[in-house]
Each structure stands twice: as C-alpha cells, then as structure tokens.
Amino acid sequence: MSPMSLKIEIDSGSGFCFGVTTAIQKAEEELAKGNALYCLGDIVHNGMECDRLRQMGLITIDHEQMAQLHDVKVLLRAHGEPPATYELARRNNIEIIDATCPVVLKLQQRIKKQYDTGGGQIVIFGKEGHAEVLGLVGQTAGNAIVIEHFDDVKQLDFTRDIFLYSQTTKSLDEFHRIIDYIQSHIAPTATFKSFDTICRSVANRMPNISQFAARHDLILFVCGRKSSNGKVLFNECQRLNPNTHLIEGPEEIDPSWLKGIETVGICGATSTPKWLMEQCRDAIRGER
C-alpha cells in the first residue's frame, strides 16, 4: 500500500496537558518581550520542544546554577518546587514566574496543612527524585515517606497514623491496591486517610489510549524517553497492540514498519507537542 492511501489518525487526547500548555505559554510571552528568561529544569520532558524554546532564548538551569543568579527572571515549570526554591529566589532578588500546575499546587497545600497539623506518617506514592515529588516532600521539611511501587508499602509502620497522597501522574489502579493493603493492615488504634490526588486529565488517558491503540494496525508512540508519564502510556499501548513503536521524532520511523499496514495511529504523552505528532504524520506521507 502506498503511503498516500494509508489512513493516519493522530489521537485527539494526546499532547500537552493543561499545566504544560500554561508553562509554555508563559515562557513564550516573556521571551516575546525580549527579556532574558531562565527555566528551572526542563520545561517539559521532550527534547525537541525544549530545543524549540531554547532557540527562542529560554535558558534551562539547575538549582546550583540558580543559586549563582541575581536580579533575573526564573520560570518554575508545571511540576512545582519546594519552599527552599522560593526562599532562594527571595535572597537573590530573583523574580519568579510561577507556572506550577494548579492541580500540583493544591496538592502541595494539602500536604503542608497536614504536616503543620502534626502527627502520623505522610506517605507519597510517587517516583523518588521526580521534580514533582521533590516539591511535595519539601512541604514536610523532608519528612514524608515516598513509596515508588506497591511492594514498598509493606515497610510502613501500621501502628501509627498514615496519611496517603499520590503524585498527580501515577497509576490509579496501583494507588487503589496500596489503599487496600494499608486498610487491611492498619492497627485498630491508628487512623488511615487517603487522598486521591491523581490528575484526571492524565488518568483518563489510559482507557482512551487503550481504545485508540486497539483500532490501528500500527501505533507510533511519540515521546521523549525521559517522560515517566510516557512510559506508562506506551506500555499500555504495547499491551493492547504489540505493533507499537516508541519514537522521539519522525527521523526514527522505519519504512519497513509500514509494509502491509492499512491504518496508523499516532499518539503520545502529556509532554508530547501536537506539532511533533503532525511532523511524524507528514513524514509518513512523504511531505517532509
């Protein structure tokens, strides 16, 4: 079948989530004014989008580099930051452009309020060292317990109160398994409360992307290899459609994948820009 007669569908549910879209808009607005702008960490876990913004003038820095800066503007991306970052900005007269996702911000505030109340174990189901998780743990002066996988829950002290939260992009199913385990092991004298803080714009992608993957002969999952959200969604696509390939951009498309194929589905993570999925579609059509 010729590339022109192939049916190619881009998943309408894929692409930047609200938080990432807002962060990029804020960066573009500031750069359009001709101002120097620094971003603390990659604005999004997608190398090509980061390159596009770097060409517009965005300078990506880490915390050590930020400590050396004074009297500049620094953008905080959607993942959020611990209180120490804001304190550093105050000390160094750095103007913060805060693009923390509202869902993450609300979660930070809930964790801080619980910590200030005192007592019990604050437990966060999340990826150790992930930018969002560092921001959440920072609300507890480093005292929160991070559990990355279901098996880690067994290490908790079930004789003490447990307050369970989740990183916004974690799996809903695994979170509920953790809740069930704690409920069946918590001591009668201890309190257990769980707070479902998983972002629905991410959680709802799982069933939608499953249906999308099942209805095509070939799936191209376009995603930066750093994206943790991308890994989860890619694995789900591959489970439903073994003919699924993870690519970072159009140059990774192997023409041999298209042999005997009638329909191609192109999808991605919350960190995948729409323009990149469109480039992949155009590459298949030979329009590059």
PLY file of the C-alpha trace (Angstrom):
ply
format ascii 1.0
element vertex 288
property float x
property float y
property float z
element edge 287
property int vertex1
property int vertex2
end_header
0.00 0.00 0.00
1.35 3.44 -0.94
1.91 5.95 1.90
-0.71 8.27 0.36
-3.54 5.69 0.72
-2.64 4.87 4.31
-5.14 6.00 6.91
-3.29 8.00 9.57
-5.00 9.19 12.74
-3.50 11.45 15.39
-5.00 10.78 18.82
-7.00 13.87 19.82
-6.45 13.08 23.53
-2.64 13.08 23.25
-0.49 16.15 23.64
0.27 18.68 26.33
-1.84 18.68 29.47
-3.19 21.99 30.79
-0.25 22.55 33.16
2.42 22.11 30.48
0.49 24.26 27.97
0.28 27.10 30.52
4.00 26.88 31.37
4.98 27.07 27.69
2.60 29.99 27.06
4.13 31.89 30.00
7.64 31.25 28.65
6.68 32.36 25.12
5.00 35.55 26.40
8.08 36.53 28.40
10.52 35.71 25.59
8.38 37.70 23.10
9.07 40.81 25.22
12.78 40.28 24.53
13.56 39.55 28.20
16.16 37.06 29.39
14.34 34.09 30.92
15.69 31.13 32.85
13.75 27.90 33.45
14.48 25.70 36.46
14.77 22.22 34.91
13.45 21.10 31.50
10.14 22.91 30.92
8.76 19.62 29.54
10.23 16.12 29.18
10.52 16.44 25.42
13.90 17.28 23.89
12.52 18.73 20.65
10.14 21.14 22.40
12.97 22.19 24.76
15.17 22.85 21.68
12.42 24.97 20.10
12.17 27.15 23.22
15.96 27.34 23.60
16.13 28.78 20.08
13.63 31.43 21.25
16.01 32.30 24.10
14.93 30.13 27.06
17.90 29.14 29.25
17.48 25.92 31.25
19.27 25.84 34.62
19.50 23.57 37.67
19.27 24.53 41.36
23.05 25.03 41.71
23.11 27.44 38.78
20.09 29.29 40.18
21.99 29.88 43.43
24.57 31.87 41.42
21.97 34.12 39.74
20.76 37.52 40.99
18.22 40.07 39.71
16.84 37.85 36.89
13.54 36.14 35.99
13.18 32.39 36.57
10.23 30.32 35.40
9.08 27.47 37.64
7.59 24.73 35.43
4.35 22.80 35.97
5.96 20.18 38.29
6.25 22.64 41.19
9.08 23.39 43.62
9.77 23.03 47.37
9.69 26.10 49.68
13.52 26.28 49.62
13.44 27.38 45.96
11.18 30.35 46.79
13.47 31.27 49.72
16.49 31.22 47.40
14.65 33.50 44.94
13.90 35.99 47.74
17.54 36.01 48.88
18.89 36.55 45.35
16.23 39.06 44.27
15.02 36.67 41.56
11.58 37.33 40.07
9.64 34.06 39.95
7.26 33.37 37.09
5.29 30.57 38.68
3.84 28.05 36.23
3.20 25.35 38.86
0.18 23.34 37.68
-2.93 24.23 39.77
-3.50 20.52 40.49
0.06 20.18 41.87
-0.22 23.47 43.81
-3.40 22.31 45.54
-1.70 19.02 46.45
1.33 20.88 47.90
-1.01 22.98 50.06
-2.89 19.91 51.34
0.33 18.14 52.29
1.71 21.24 54.02
-1.52 21.68 56.00
-1.41 18.03 57.11
2.26 18.30 58.08
1.67 21.52 60.07
-1.15 19.75 61.93
1.46 17.24 63.17
1.47 13.53 63.94
1.40 10.44 61.77
3.25 9.41 58.65
2.77 11.44 55.48
3.19 8.98 52.62
3.52 9.95 48.97
3.03 7.37 46.22
5.43 8.72 43.60
8.72 8.40 41.77
11.73 9.02 44.04
13.66 12.08 42.86
10.96 13.21 40.39
10.63 17.02 40.26
7.00 17.00 41.42
7.77 14.60 44.29
10.71 16.74 45.48
8.30 19.69 45.63
5.80 17.64 47.65
8.38 16.24 50.09
9.65 19.80 50.55
6.30 20.75 52.11
7.14 18.40 55.01
10.73 19.57 55.64
11.87 16.29 54.05
9.91 14.05 56.45
7.40 12.50 54.03
7.89 8.84 53.10
7.99 8.16 49.34
6.77 4.80 48.09
7.55 4.15 44.45
5.99 0.70 43.98
3.26 -1.37 45.60
5.79 -3.58 47.48
7.27 -0.52 49.24
4.02 -0.11 51.22
4.99 -3.10 53.41
7.74 -1.01 55.04
5.30 1.44 56.67
4.61 1.43 60.42
0.99 0.26 60.64
0.78 1.09 64.35
0.98 4.83 63.53
-1.45 7.10 61.67
-0.97 7.14 57.88
-1.96 9.96 55.51
-1.53 8.80 51.91
-1.22 11.10 48.88
-0.18 10.46 45.26
1.98 12.19 42.69
-0.52 13.57 40.16
0.63 11.36 37.25
0.73 7.94 38.93
-1.42 4.90 38.08
-4.89 4.97 39.63
-5.03 1.13 39.80
-1.75 0.83 41.71
-2.83 3.62 44.08
-6.02 1.68 44.92
-4.01 -1.50 45.52
-1.86 0.42 48.03
-5.01 1.77 49.76
-6.47 -1.75 50.04
-3.23 -3.10 51.54
-2.98 -0.32 54.15
-6.66 -0.68 55.10
-6.21 -4.40 55.73
-3.01 -3.94 57.79
-3.54 -0.72 59.78
-3.74 -1.22 63.56
-7.20 -0.67 65.13
-5.72 2.16 67.22
-4.29 4.02 64.19
-6.01 6.32 61.68
-5.67 5.90 57.93
-6.74 8.54 55.43
-6.08 8.51 51.69
-6.41 11.45 49.32
-6.87 10.71 45.62
-4.73 13.46 44.10
-4.17 11.84 40.68
-4.81 14.25 37.80
-7.84 13.13 35.81
-6.54 14.60 32.56
-3.71 12.05 32.91
-5.66 9.15 34.46
-8.42 9.35 31.82
-5.85 8.96 29.05
-5.29 5.32 29.99
-8.71 3.93 28.87
-8.85 6.34 25.90
-5.37 5.46 24.62
-6.18 1.74 25.05
-9.16 2.06 22.67
-7.05 4.09 20.25
-4.23 1.50 20.21
-6.62 -1.39 19.60
-8.17 0.10 16.46
-4.99 0.56 14.38
-2.58 -1.84 12.62
0.47 0.17 13.72
0.95 2.59 16.63
3.68 5.22 16.70
4.03 6.47 20.26
5.85 9.80 20.05
7.53 10.68 23.32
10.74 11.89 24.95
12.49 8.95 26.64
12.69 10.93 29.94
8.90 11.10 30.36
7.60 8.90 33.20
4.02 9.52 32.12
5.05 8.46 28.60
6.46 5.13 29.81
3.16 4.22 31.48
1.07 5.13 28.40
3.49 3.45 25.96
3.37 0.18 27.94
-0.43 0.31 27.86
-0.41 0.82 24.06
2.03 -2.05 23.59
-0.06 -4.35 25.82
-3.09 -3.83 23.56
-1.20 -3.58 20.29
2.18 -5.37 20.12
2.90 -3.49 16.87
3.65 -0.30 18.85
6.92 1.61 18.48
8.25 4.39 20.73
9.88 7.18 18.72
11.18 10.61 19.67
10.63 12.12 16.24
9.97 11.49 12.52
13.58 10.53 11.77
13.15 7.34 13.85
10.32 5.98 11.68
11.43 2.78 9.93
9.73 2.48 6.49
9.64 -1.33 6.89
7.06 -0.89 9.70
4.56 0.36 7.08
4.63 -2.78 4.88
1.17 -4.35 4.67
-0.26 -1.72 7.03
-3.62 -0.05 6.35
-4.06 2.20 9.42
-1.51 4.05 11.54
-2.30 5.64 14.89
-0.01 8.39 16.19
-0.24 9.23 19.89
1.92 10.47 22.74
2.32 11.60 26.34
1.31 14.77 28.22
4.78 16.05 27.28
4.42 15.43 23.51
3.71 18.54 21.40
0.98 18.28 18.74
3.37 19.72 16.12
5.73 16.77 16.62
2.95 14.21 16.06
1.97 16.16 12.93
5.59 16.03 11.69
5.51 12.24 12.07
2.27 12.06 10.07
3.77 14.25 7.33
6.94 12.14 7.24
4.86 9.02 6.57
3.03 10.84 3.80
6.36 11.86 2.32
5.63 15.56 2.78
8.76 16.36 4.74
0 1
1 2
2 3
3 4
4 5
5 6
6 7
7 8
8 9
9 10
10 11
11 12
12 13
13 14
14 15
15 16
16 17
17 18
18 19
19 20
20 21
21 22
22 23
23 24
24 25
25 26
26 27
27 28
28 29
29 30
30 31
31 32
32 33
33 34
34 35
35 36
36 37
37 38
38 39
39 40
40 41
41 42
42 43
43 44
44 45
45 46
46 47
47 48
48 49
49 50
50 51
51 52
52 53
53 54
54 55
55 56
56 57
57 58
58 59
59 60
60 61
61 62
62 63
63 64
64 65
65 66
66 67
67 68
68 69
69 70
70 71
71 72
72 73
73 74
74 75
75 76
76 77
77 78
78 79
79 80
80 81
81 82
82 83
83 84
84 85
85 86
86 87
87 88
88 89
89 90
90 91
91 92
92 93
93 94
94 95
95 96
96 97
97 98
98 99
99 100
100 101
101 102
102 103
103 104
104 105
105 106
106 107
107 108
108 109
109 110
110 111
111 112
112 113
113 114
114 115
115 116
116 117
117 118
118 119
119 120
120 121
121 122
122 123
123 124
124 125
125 126
126 127
127 128
128 129
129 130
130 131
131 132
132 133
133 134
134 135
135 136
136 137
137 138
138 139
139 140
140 141
141 142
142 143
143 144
144 145
145 146
146 147
147 148
148 149
149 150
150 151
151 152
152 153
153 154
154 155
155 156
156 157
157 158
158 159
159 160
160 161
161 162
162 163
163 164
164 165
165 166
166 167
167 168
168 169
169 170
170 171
171 172
172 173
173 174
174 175
175 176
176 177
177 178
178 179
179 180
180 181
181 182
182 183
183 184
184 185
185 186
186 187
187 188
188 189
189 190
190 191
191 192
192 193
193 194
194 195
195 196
196 197
197 198
198 199
199 200
200 201
201 202
202 203
203 204
204 205
205 206
206 207
207 208
208 209
209 210
210 211
211 212
212 213
213 214
214 215
215 216
216 217
217 218
218 219
219 220
220 221
221 222
222 223
223 224
224 225
225 226
226 227
227 228
228 229
229 230
230 231
231 232
232 233
233 234
234 235
235 236
236 237
237 238
238 239
239 240
240 241
241 242
242 243
243 244
244 245
245 246
246 247
247 248
248 249
249 250
250 251
251 252
252 253
253 254
254 255
255 256
256 257
257 258
258 259
259 260
260 261
261 262
262 263
263 264
264 265
265 266
266 267
267 268
268 269
269 270
270 271
271 272
272 273
273 274
274 275
275 276
276 277
277 278
278 279
279 280
280 281
281 282
282 283
283 284
284 285
285 286
286 287
